[in-house]
């Protein structure tokens, strides 16, 4: 099994390419939770993700013959970019197979780092199958995204940085997809002289590792569904599962709504952009998915910042809805002069701001002498939403909440 010496050896290789990323105290999230929260900003890493660490270590350990033959991998995006940049810097030819619906930003970035990109299949599993075919056909080395000890060791260098920058750390919270990141970090932390708790977090829609731990053996999910595409993996690795079972203290899950709230909070309060997988550790902390003591020093590992802009828009909106900052309602008015103005006056009296109004007299769901009105509103929180709805209903409006 992976041990601390593997991670020390990886550090010497990885530091030539990867950055030592910041570890910053968050006054905002410390105040919100009562803990001493330090954010490990791995979203500031080269390629925008921790994956460059494991990819660099794996490719650096290839023999000269293996380097000459080149490498191939499959990835939804972050590992793809890591392999592309690591291979280019070491002078190794790389082919990356990505699912056909991989985020455009990650696709473009991977190509820009020098790899040949082939789009294949609906998901990671289909892409991996094609990558293994190329491995056999061309004699290339397959660089696994997580279930490889050299990759795990490279990711574990994050754990060494956390201990170096925050010796008083009590708990580190780490996202889990296939398990490479948490396996490396847990190995680094459990080898320290003092006990440091390691909490793993998965999205509810892709919680195969949590399911596997509960049932005592690896469980494979036929489908996964989460906004955290970086950890949307159907099963943990064989090697990573053994490390998780032995060295991780607890694995919890969070919903997509909780992930969206954490991502929006990081943007608004910390001016920090992360992807869904990067927000998962903070989501677990903010939603009280695990227990902790007042003043406990907790480090959420924000593992990546490569979020597609279209996805970002959707996630921000979801976060605003979940925190009562955005409301979409429907009501029906009498089709007569001044009816819409009266409705707007009620909304203004209740201090809500209108983003957009749709006024429709032609809907088949209403009477001939009526008009359907759909309004997008900026609100100030859940209490304000309830006050607004109550105020409208007191004035006789039948209001349906759409979002």
DOVEX-334693 format. One record per residue (C-alpha): residue number from 1; residue in three letters; x, y, z. Coordinates in steps of 0.1 Angstrom, whole numbers. Example, Ala and Ser with C-alpha at 12.3 -4.5 7.8 and 13.67 -1.06 7.14 Angstrom:
// residues 2
    nr   rest      c1      c2      c3
     1    ala     123     -45      78
     2    ser     137     -11      71
***
This chain:
// residues 403
    nr   rest      c1      c2      c3
     1    unk       0       0       0
     2    unk      10      36      -6
     3    unk      32      50      22
     4    unk      47      83      32
     5    unk      81      77      16
     6    unk      63      75     -18
     7    unk      49     109     -12
     8    unk      82     124      -1
     9    unk      97     110     -33
    10    unk      69     125     -53
    11    unk      74     159     -38
    12    unk     108     162     -54
    13    unk      94     155     -88
    14    unk      61     174     -85
    15    unk      76     207     -73
    16    unk      94     211    -106
    17    unk      60     216    -123
    18    unk      33     222     -97
    19    unk      29     252     -75
    20    unk      29     252     -37
    21    unk      -6     266     -34
    22    unk     -18     291      -7
    23    unk     -35     281      25
    24    unk     -55     311      37
    25    unk     -75     318      69
    26    unk    -112     326      61
    27    unk    -127     351      85
    28    unk    -161     347      68
    29    unk    -164     310      70
    30    unk    -148     308     105
    31    unk    -175     333     117
    32    unk    -202     313     100
    33    unk    -192     279     114
    34    unk    -175     287     147
    35    unk    -144     267     135
    36    unk    -110     280     125
    37    unk    -113     276      88
    38    unk     -83     277      65
    39    unk     -89     272      27
    40    unk     -64     252       7
    41    unk     -66     270     -26
    42    unk     -56     243     -50
    43    unk     -79     260     -76
    44    unk     -48     283     -80
    45    unk     -28     254     -92
    46    unk     -14     252    -127
    47    unk     -41     239    -150
    48    unk     -65     250    -123
    49    unk     -66     217    -105
    50    unk     -46     193     -82
    51    unk     -44     168    -111
    52    unk     -11     182    -124
    53    unk       6     167     -93
    54    unk      -3     131     -98
    55    unk       1     133    -136
    56    unk      36     148    -132
    57    unk      47     121    -108
    58    unk      34      93    -129
    59    unk      50     104    -161
    60    unk      82     113    -144
    61    unk      86      77    -132
    62    unk      82      62    -167
    63    unk     112      44    -182
    64    unk     129      59    -213
    65    unk     112      33    -235
    66    unk      78      41    -220
    67    unk      84      78    -225
    68    unk      93      72    -262
    69    unk      61      52    -267
    70    unk      40      80    -252
    71    unk      10      80    -229
    72    unk     -28      79    -232
    73    unk     -55      87    -207
    74    unk     -92      93    -203
    75    unk    -107     122    -184
    76    unk    -137     145    -181
    77    unk    -113     174    -179
    78    unk     -90     181    -150
    79    unk     -69     150    -153
    80    unk     -68     155    -190
    81    unk     -52     190    -185
    82    unk     -27     176    -159
    83    unk     -15     148    -182
    84    unk     -13     172    -212
    85    unk       9     197    -194
    86    unk      30     172    -175
    87    unk      37     152    -207
    88    unk      45     184    -227
    89    unk      70     196    -200
    90    unk      87     162    -198
    91    unk      87     158    -236
    92    unk      63     128    -239
    93    unk      36     125    -265
    94    unk       1     123    -250
    95    unk     -33     113    -263
    96    unk     -63     122    -242
    97    unk     -98     107    -246
    98    unk    -126     129    -233
    99    unk    -163     122    -232
   100    unk    -182     139    -261
   101    unk    -200     162    -237
   102    unk    -169     173    -217
   103    unk    -170     210    -207
   104    unk    -158     232    -236
   105    unk    -134     251    -214
   106    unk    -116     219    -203
   107    unk    -115     206    -238
   108    unk     -98     238    -251
   109    unk     -74     240    -223
   110    unk     -63     204    -227
   111    unk     -55     210    -264
   112    unk     -37     242    -255
   113    unk     -13     223    -232
   114    unk      -2     201    -262
   115    unk     -21     169    -261
   116    unk     -40     153    -289
   117    unk     -77     152    -278
   118    unk    -102     126    -291
   119    unk    -138     129    -281
   120    unk    -155      95    -275
   121    unk    -185      82    -257
   122    unk    -212      96    -234
   123    unk    -192      94    -201
   124    unk    -159      86    -185
   125    unk    -163      49    -187
   126    unk    -167      49    -225
   127    unk    -138      73    -229
   128    unk    -116      50    -207
   129    unk    -126      20    -228
   130    unk    -114      37    -260
   131    unk     -82      49    -242
   132    unk     -73      13    -233
   133    unk     -78       2    -269
   134    unk     -53      28    -279
   135    unk     -30      16    -251
   136    unk     -30     -19    -266
   137    unk     -28      -8    -302
   138    unk       1      17    -299
   139    unk      19       4    -268
   140    unk      14      36    -249
   141    unk      13      38    -211
   142    unk     -22      44    -197
   143    unk     -21      71    -170
   144    unk     -50      63    -147
   145    unk     -69      93    -132
   146    unk     -68      79     -97
   147    unk     -62      42     -92
   148    unk     -24      43     -95
   149    unk       1      46     -66
   150    unk      23      71     -84
   151    unk      -7      93     -91
   152    unk     -19      90     -55
   153    unk      15      99     -42
   154    unk      16     130     -64
   155    unk     -18     141     -50
   156    unk      -5     134     -15
   157    unk      19     163     -18
   158    unk     -10     185      -9
   159    unk     -11     169      25
   160    unk      26     178      30
   161    unk      19     214      21
   162    unk     -11     216      45
   163    unk      10     203      74
   164    unk      39     227      65
   165    unk      17     257      63
   166    unk      -7     249      91
   167    unk      10     226     117
   168    unk     -20     230     141
   169    unk     -45     216     116
   170    unk     -71     193     133
   171    unk     -93     182     103
   172    unk     -88     182      65
   173    unk    -119     178      43
   174    unk    -113     163       9
   175    unk    -136     156     -21
   176    unk    -138     120     -33
   177    unk    -144     109     -69
   178    unk    -123      78     -77
   179    unk    -103      84     -45
   180    unk     -68      93     -57
   181    unk     -67     127     -40
   182    unk     -80     116      -6
   183    unk     -58      85      -7
   184    unk     -27     106     -11
   185    unk     -37     133      14
   186    unk     -48     107      40
   187    unk     -15      88      36
   188    unk       5     120      41
   189    unk     -16     131      72
   190    unk     -18      98      90
   191    unk      20      95      89
   192    unk      24     127     110
   193    unk      33     126     146
   194    unk      -1     140     157
   195    unk     -36     128     149
   196    unk     -52     147     120
   197    unk     -87     138     111
   198    unk     -95     132      74
   199    unk    -131     137      62
   200    unk    -141     126      27
   201    unk    -170     142       9
   202    unk    -190     130     -21
   203    unk    -220     144     -40
   204    unk    -252     125     -32
   205    unk    -256     117     -69
   206    unk    -222     100     -72
   207    unk    -216      85     -37
   208    unk    -201      52     -47
   209    unk    -173      53     -22
   210    unk    -196      61       7
   211    unk    -219      32      -5
   212    unk    -189       9      -8
   213    unk    -177      17      27
   214    unk    -212      11      41
   215    unk    -215     -23      23
   216    unk    -179     -34      29
   217    unk    -169     -39      -7
   218    unk    -166     -18     -39
   219    unk    -200      -9     -53
   220    unk    -204       3     -89
   221    unk    -231      28     -98
   222    unk    -245      24    -133
   223    unk    -252      62    -135
   224    unk    -241      93    -116
   225    unk    -258     127    -115
   226    unk    -242     158    -100
   227    unk    -232     193    -108
   228    unk    -197     184     -94
   229    unk    -185     168    -127
   230    unk    -150     164    -114
   231    unk    -161     138     -89
   232    unk    -188     122    -110
   233    unk    -172      87    -109
   234    unk    -192      55    -107
   235    unk    -169      35     -85
   236    unk    -138      40     -64
   237    unk    -105      24     -75
   238    unk     -93      -9     -61
   239    unk     -62       6     -46
   240    unk     -78      38     -35
   241    unk    -107      20     -17
   242    unk     -82       1       5
   243    unk     -65      33      15
   244    unk     -98      51      21
   245    unk    -110      22      43
   246    unk     -79      22      64
   247    unk     -69      59      66
   248    unk    -100      81      62
   249    unk    -120      87      93
   250    unk    -154      94      78
   251    unk    -171      99      44
   252    unk    -201     121      41
   253    unk    -223     133      13
   254    unk    -238     166       2
   255    unk    -266     176     -22
   256    unk    -262     196     -54
   257    unk    -281     224     -37
   258    unk    -255     225      -9
   259    unk    -227     225     -34
   260    unk    -243     254     -52
   261    unk    -247     274     -20
   262    unk    -210     268     -11
   263    unk    -198     277     -46
   264    unk    -218     309     -46
   265    unk    -206     318     -11
   266    unk    -170     314     -21
   267    unk    -175     337     -50
   268    unk    -194     363     -31
   269    unk    -176     363       2
   270    unk    -141     351      -6
   271    unk    -139     362     -42
   272    unk    -128     327     -50
   273    unk    -139     307     -81
   274    unk    -141     270     -78
   275    unk    -158     242     -98
   276    unk    -185     220     -82
   277    unk    -160     194     -70
   278    unk    -139     222     -55
   279    unk    -169     235     -34
   280    unk    -178     201     -20
   281    unk    -155     202      11
   282    unk    -169     236      21
   283    unk    -204     225      14
   284    unk    -199     196      39
   285    unk    -187     221      65
   286    unk    -215     247      59
   287    unk    -242     220      60
   288    unk    -229     204      92
   289    unk    -224     171      73
   290    unk    -199     161     100
   291    unk    -194     170     136
   292    unk    -166     194     148
   293    unk    -157     213     179
   294    unk    -158     251     184
   295    unk    -125     266     173
   296    unk    -113     234     156
   297    unk     -88     241     128
   298    unk    -104     228      96
   299    unk     -89     228      62
   300    unk    -113     223      32
   301    unk     -93     213       2
   302    unk    -107     234     -27
   303    unk     -94     210     -53
   304    unk    -101     228     -86
   305    unk    -114     259    -103
   306    unk    -121     247    -139
   307    unk    -158     254    -142
   308    unk    -175     260    -175
   309    unk    -191     294    -177
   310    unk    -225     281    -187
   311    unk    -224     257    -158
   312    unk    -213     286    -135
   313    unk    -243     306    -145
   314    unk    -266     278    -136
   315    unk    -249     270    -103
   316    unk    -249     306     -92
   317    unk    -286     309     -99
   318    unk    -292     276     -80
   319    unk    -272     290     -51
   320    unk    -293     322     -51
   321    unk    -325     302     -51
   322    unk    -314     281     -22
   323    unk    -305     311      -1
   324    unk    -337     330      -8
   325    unk    -319     356     -30
   326    unk    -339     348     -62
   327    unk    -376     341     -67
   328    unk    -397     333     -97
   329    unk    -435     335     -93
   330    unk    -467     332    -114
   331    unk    -500     349    -108
   332    unk    -531     357    -129
   333    unk    -545     393    -132
   334    unk    -578     407    -145
   335    unk    -571     420    -180
   336    unk    -578     456    -173
   337    unk    -559     489    -172
   338    unk    -538     494    -141
   339    unk    -538     457    -130
   340    unk    -501     452    -136
   341    unk    -493     485    -120
   342    unk    -511     476     -89
   343    unk    -492     443     -87
   344    unk    -459     461     -91
   345    unk    -468     485     -63
   346    unk    -474     456     -40
   347    unk    -440     441     -49
   348    unk    -423     475     -44
   349    unk    -440     479     -10
   350    unk    -425     446       1
   351    unk    -390     457     -10
   352    unk    -384     432     -38
   353    unk    -366     441     -70
   354    unk    -379     430    -103
   355    unk    -355     414    -128
   356    unk    -380     405    -155
   357    unk    -418     403    -163
   358    unk    -436     382    -187
   359    unk    -472     393    -194
   360    unk    -493     369    -215
   361    unk    -530     372    -224
   362    unk    -530     342    -247
   363    unk    -523     313    -223
   364    unk    -549     285    -226
   365    unk    -547     280    -189
   366    unk    -565     312    -180
   367    unk    -598     329    -186
   368    unk    -604     350    -217
   369    unk    -605     382    -196
   370    unk    -573     375    -177
   371    unk    -536     378    -181
   372    unk    -509     355    -168
   373    unk    -479     372    -153
   374    unk    -445     355    -145
   375    unk    -421     377    -125
   376    unk    -384     371    -117
   377    unk    -374     388     -84
   378    unk    -344     397     -64
   379    unk    -351     390     -27
   380    unk    -331     393       5
   381    unk    -333     358      20
   382    unk    -359     332      30
   383    unk    -376     355      56
   384    unk    -380     382      30
   385    unk    -395     357       5
   386    unk    -421     347      31
   387    unk    -430     383      38
   388    unk    -434     391       2
   389    unk    -456     361      -6
   390    unk    -477     368      25
   391    unk    -481     405      15
   392    unk    -492     395     -20
   393    unk    -517     370      -8
   394    unk    -531     395      17
   395    unk    -539     418     -13
   396    unk    -558     389     -29
   397    unk    -532     376     -54
   398    unk    -530     338     -58
   399    unk    -492     333     -62
   400    unk    -475     301     -74
   401    unk    -438     298     -67
   402    unk    -420     285     -98
   403    unk    -384     287     -86
***
